[in-house]
Amino acid sequence: MSHTDQLVLSGRRLKRQSLLFIEQTQHSGGAFVSEARAATVAFGAEISSATQKLVRTTGRSAGTLQRAFHKEALNWRNLVIRTRDAYLQALKDQVSGVQDRASSAKQALRPAALETSVLRATHDLLDGAQGVVDQRLRQATGARKPASRTTIPTKRRPTKRKGSGAPIRDYDRLTAKDVVGRIQRLSQPQATALLDYEQAGKNRATVIRAAKQRLAAS
């Protein structure tokens, strides 16, 4: 075989190899394009599904966050209202208490109220002193024991004027405080009789003063 024939055969073989390469390349390219197109469609579907899922999840989260903010805003508004009302009520109570104390102080500072308070305090003080004196006097009288009944003269009570008997039962056993507490319930004649009986007997200053005030009031 000549060199020319060998070259022709080699050219034919190269041509067939080139055609086979082109066919294989076209086939591979078509398969690649088809696979790429299918992958792209699947990827797009997955991306779309993931995007929709993200949008739904984000929407629910945003709604939950919005409701939470709305609830907290209502709570804060109610808290502010209750705090304001409580503060106003406390302020009103404080002002009312100050007004009541001022009114009580004003009443207590009236001349009549002051005079009554002073008279009551003085009356209680004198009654207490008279009670102590009467008790000490009874103790001192009871502590004396006569050496002989015939040697100690009997103490005579002052003679009471006719018609001046005590109008209160068991008068001689009552303390000055007890007598003063009952004088205001006596009538004018009874108060007069009590005054005469006291002046003729124990002659206690607090009882005499109370009887005279009773008579002056009538």
DAPE-V289098 format. One record per pair of residues at least 12 apart in sequence whose ideal C-beta (glycine too) atoms are under 8 Angstrom apart, sorted by the first residue. I is the first residue (numbers start at 1). GAP is how many residues later the second one is. D is the distance in whole Angstrom. If there is no record, write none. Layout:
BEGIN
I	GAP	D
I	GAP	D
END
This chain:
BEGIN
123	57	8
123	83	8
126	79	7
126	80	5
126	83	8
127	49	6
127	50	4
127	53	6
127	79	6
128	49	8
130	45	8
130	46	4
130	47	7
130	74	6
130	75	7
130	76	5
131	44	6
131	45	6
131	46	6
134	41	6
134	42	6
134	70	8
157	44	7
158	42	5
158	43	7
159	41	8
160	36	8
160	37	6
160	40	5
160	41	7
161	35	6
161	39	7
163	30	7
164	29	6
164	32	4
164	33	5
164	36	6
165	28	6
165	32	6
166	27	7
166	28	6
166	31	4
167	19	6
167	23	4
167	26	5
167	27	6
168	14	6
168	18	8
168	26	7
171	23	8
171	26	7
172	29	8
176	28	5
176	30	5
176	31	5
177	29	8
179	15	8
179	19	8
179	25	8
179	28	5
179	31	8
180	26	6
180	27	6
180	30	4
183	24	8
183	27	5
183	28	6
183	31	5
184	30	6
186	28	7
188	26	8
188	27	6
188	30	5
191	20	5
191	23	5
191	24	5
191	27	8
192	23	7
194	13	8
194	17	6
195	13	7
195	16	4
195	17	7
195	20	7
198	13	7
END
